[in-house]
């Protein structure tokens, strides 16, 4: 698992980006957020996540808010 920061998140579209300290930012979909944090995420929140390679793109999955 990696740790990163929410850089953008549009709750209407369900898409956003997570900043990583040692690599490029990754995109995510609200469907990849685990638990009830989907509506609570905002810019600057710390999250745990995994990286999956989908159609040659790195995408964040299994996203959990750090509490």
Secondary structure as GFF3:
##gff-version 3
##sequence-region A 1 67
A	DSSP	beta_strand	2	10	.	.	.	ID=ss1
A	DSSP	beta_strand	15	20	.	.	.	ID=ss2
A	DSSP	beta_strand	26	29	.	.	.	ID=ss3
A	DSSP	three_ten_helix	30	32	.	.	.	ID=ss4
A	DSSP	three_ten_helix	36	39	.	.	.	ID=ss5
A	DSSP	beta_strand	46	54	.	.	.	ID=ss6
A	DSSP	beta_strand	57	65	.	.	.	ID=ss7
###
